[in-house]
Amino acid sequence: MEQNTSKFRLKLNLFDGIVLVLALAAAAFLLWRAVKADAPVQADPAATTTVRYTIRFKRWIPGTSEIIQPGDQIADNIKNYEVGKVVSAQAVPSTMQVADQESRRWVWAELEGFEDVLVTVESPCTVSDRGFTVGGGYEVRVGTTGFFRGEGYMGSGPIVAVEEVRG
């Protein structure tokens, strides 16, 4: 009596074949991405410069702006980017827009009991078509509201002026 031993036969239908080909292609692509050498990134020396920008810290208690000193390091409070050194700080009256009911328009009014602080910051940056990038990733643009911290203080407010420092 002979024993019937069946040989292994791979039977694939069309769907199994497509799935197998896609899995092999994905594995080959991932292996290629893991093995290939990264292209060296060359920094364009013309694309780095220094930027000076002004942040308006809103609604501070009068007199507390004196803790901000030139030379203080400022960092982004959200993503922890170093965004530069303080060049100057100036206290100005705090203002906000209010509705004038008589003339039916928005007007600027002084906010009693508070002051705004104009903090000028200077930092090395890279220049791109999107704008100035400081601290490895913080984009400086007029109108952008940021949350910043320094040694012993935190403040938030919009960036109100940006200028590239030449020379």
C-alpha positions as CSV (number, residue, x, y, z in Angstrom):
1,M,0.0,0.0,0.0
2,E,1.3,3.3,-1.0
3,Q,0.9,6.4,1.1
4,N,-0.4,9.5,-0.6
5,T,1.5,12.5,0.5
6,S,0.4,15.7,-1.1
7,K,3.0,18.2,-2.2
8,F,2.6,21.8,-1.0
9,R,0.9,23.8,-3.7
10,L,0.4,27.6,-3.5
11,K,-3.0,28.4,-4.9
12,L,-3.6,32.1,-5.2
13,N,-6.6,33.9,-6.6
14,L,-6.5,37.3,-8.2
15,F,-7.2,39.2,-4.9
16,D,-4.5,37.3,-3.0
17,G,-2.0,38.1,-5.7
18,I,-2.7,41.8,-5.7
19,V,-2.4,41.9,-1.8
20,L,0.8,40.0,-1.9
21,V,2.3,42.3,-4.6
22,L,1.3,45.5,-2.7
23,A,2.7,44.1,0.6
24,L,6.0,43.3,-1.2
25,A,6.1,46.7,-2.8
26,A,5.5,48.5,0.5
27,A,8.2,46.4,2.2
28,A,10.7,47.2,-0.5
29,F,9.9,50.9,-0.3
30,L,10.3,51.0,3.5
31,L,13.6,49.1,3.2
32,W,14.8,51.5,0.5
33,R,13.9,54.6,2.7
34,A,15.7,53.1,5.7
35,V,18.9,52.3,3.8
36,K,19.2,55.3,1.5
37,A,21.5,58.1,2.7
38,D,20.0,61.4,3.5
39,A,21.0,64.2,1.2
40,P,23.2,66.7,2.9
41,V,21.5,70.0,3.7
42,Q,23.6,73.0,2.8
43,A,22.8,76.2,4.6
44,D,22.7,79.2,2.3
45,P,24.9,81.8,4.0
46,A,22.8,84.6,2.3
47,A,19.7,83.2,4.0
48,T,20.8,83.9,7.6
49,T,20.6,87.3,9.1
50,T,19.6,89.1,12.3
51,V,16.0,90.3,12.9
52,R,14.7,92.8,15.4
53,Y,11.0,92.7,16.3
54,T,8.7,94.2,18.9
55,I,6.2,92.4,21.0
56,R,3.4,94.2,22.8
57,F,2.8,92.5,26.1
58,K,-0.8,93.3,26.9
59,R,-2.4,94.4,30.2
60,W,0.4,94.5,32.8
61,I,0.0,96.0,36.2
62,P,1.7,99.4,36.2
63,G,5.4,99.3,37.3
64,T,5.9,95.6,36.7
65,S,7.5,96.2,33.3
66,E,10.7,97.2,35.2
67,I,11.5,93.5,35.6
68,I,12.2,93.2,31.9
69,Q,15.9,94.1,31.4
70,P,18.0,94.4,28.2
71,G,20.0,91.2,27.7
72,D,17.2,88.9,29.1
73,Q,16.7,85.7,27.1
74,I,13.1,85.4,25.8
75,A,11.6,82.0,24.9
76,D,8.3,80.8,23.4
77,N,6.2,79.5,26.3
78,I,4.4,76.9,24.2
79,K,7.1,75.1,22.2
80,N,10.1,76.2,24.2
81,Y,11.9,77.9,21.3
82,E,14.6,80.5,22.2
83,V,13.4,83.6,20.3
84,G,16.1,86.1,21.2
85,K,17.5,88.6,23.6
86,V,15.7,91.7,24.9
87,V,17.1,95.0,23.4
88,S,14.7,97.4,25.2
89,A,11.4,97.5,27.0
90,Q,9.1,100.5,27.2
91,A,5.8,100.9,29.1
92,V,3.0,102.6,27.3
93,P,-0.7,103.1,28.2
94,S,-2.8,100.0,27.6
95,T,-5.5,100.5,24.9
96,M,-8.3,98.4,23.6
97,Q,-11.0,98.8,21.0
98,V,-14.5,99.7,22.3
99,A,-17.7,100.4,20.5
100,D,-18.7,104.0,20.4
101,Q,-22.5,103.8,20.6
102,E,-23.0,107.4,19.5
103,S,-21.0,107.3,16.3
104,R,-21.6,103.6,15.8
105,R,-17.9,102.7,15.2
106,W,-15.0,101.1,17.0
107,V,-12.5,103.5,18.7
108,W,-9.4,103.0,20.7
109,A,-9.7,103.7,24.4
110,E,-7.2,103.7,27.2
111,L,-7.6,100.9,29.7
112,E,-7.3,102.3,33.3
113,G,-5.2,100.4,35.8
114,F,-3.1,98.6,33.2
115,E,-0.1,99.2,30.9
116,D,1.2,97.5,27.8
117,V,4.9,96.8,27.5
118,L,6.7,97.2,24.1
119,V,9.6,94.6,24.2
120,T,12.1,94.8,21.4
121,V,13.9,91.5,20.8
122,E,16.9,90.8,18.6
123,S,17.7,87.3,17.3
124,P,19.7,85.5,14.5
125,C,17.3,84.0,12.0
126,T,16.9,82.3,8.7
127,V,15.0,84.0,5.9
128,S,12.6,82.1,3.7
129,D,9.7,82.9,1.5
130,R,7.4,82.4,4.5
131,G,9.2,85.0,6.6
132,F,11.8,85.0,9.4
133,T,12.4,81.9,11.5
134,V,14.1,82.3,14.9
135,G,15.1,79.7,17.5
136,G,15.0,76.8,15.2
137,G,11.3,77.0,14.3
138,Y,9.5,80.0,15.6
139,E,8.1,82.1,12.7
140,V,8.1,85.9,13.3
141,R,5.3,87.7,11.6
142,V,3.5,91.0,12.3
143,G,0.1,90.3,13.8
144,T,1.0,86.9,15.2
145,T,0.1,86.6,18.9
146,G,2.7,84.8,21.0
147,F,3.1,83.5,24.5
148,F,6.6,84.3,25.8
149,R,8.6,84.0,29.0
150,G,11.7,85.5,30.4
151,E,13.6,85.3,33.7
152,G,10.9,85.8,36.3
153,Y,8.0,86.9,34.0
154,M,5.6,85.7,31.3
155,G,3.6,87.8,28.8
156,S,1.4,87.4,25.8
157,G,0.6,89.7,22.9
158,P,1.0,90.4,19.2
159,I,4.2,91.1,17.3
160,V,3.7,94.7,16.2
161,A,6.9,95.4,14.2
162,V,9.6,93.4,12.4
163,E,12.8,94.7,10.8
164,E,15.9,93.0,9.4
165,V,19.1,94.3,10.9
166,R,21.7,95.2,8.3
167,G,25.4,95.4,8.9
